[in-house]
Amino acid sequence: MTLSHFSAAVLFAVFASVIFGITQRNSSREQIRYGLYCFAMFVGGVFVAGWVMWMLRR
């Protein structure tokens, strides 16, 4: 199985978000919402970091 940098980052974001959601919140609803929030922040961070690296290369 070959992963690109983006797919590896998204896979990491999924697993990290699940762990963060489970360990940081008490109720199931809060866990899901916090997990989705963390996932969005991880993926958003990947896009921002990629954009910054693109700008630095130019």
C-alpha positions in Angstrom: 0.0 0.0 0.0 1.5 3.3 -1.1 0.3 6.5 0.5 0.8 10.0 -0.7 1.8 12.7 1.9 -1.8 14.0 1.9 -3.4 10.6 2.4 -0.9 9.8 5.2 -1.7 13.1 6.9 -5.5 12.5 6.6 -5.1 9.0 8.0 -3.1 10.4 10.9 -5.8 13.0 11.4 -8.5 10.4 11.6 -6.7 8.3 14.2 -5.5 11.3 16.3 -9.0 12.8 16.2 -10.6 9.6 17.4 -8.2 9.4 20.3 -8.5 13.1 21.2 -12.3 12.8 21.1 -12.4 9.8 23.3 -9.9 11.0 25.9 -10.9 14.7 26.1 -14.7 14.7 26.4 -17.2 12.8 28.5 -20.4 12.3 26.6 -20.7 10.6 23.3 -22.1 13.7 21.5 -19.2 15.8 22.8 -16.7 13.2 21.8 -18.0 13.1 18.2 -18.2 16.9 17.9 -14.7 17.3 19.4 -13.3 14.5 17.2 -14.8 16.2 14.1 -13.4 19.6 15.2 -9.9 18.1 15.7 -10.1 16.4 12.3 -11.1 19.7 10.6 -8.2 21.4 12.3 -5.7 18.8 11.3 -6.8 18.8 7.7 -7.0 22.6 7.6 -3.5 22.7 9.0 -2.2 20.4 6.3 -3.7 22.7 3.6 -2.2 25.8 5.3 1.2 24.2 5.7 1.1 23.1 2.1 0.2 26.5 0.9 3.0 28.1 3.0 5.6 25.7 1.7 4.4 26.4 -1.9 4.8 30.1 -1.2 8.3 29.7 0.2 9.3 27.6 -2.8 8.2 30.3 -5.3 
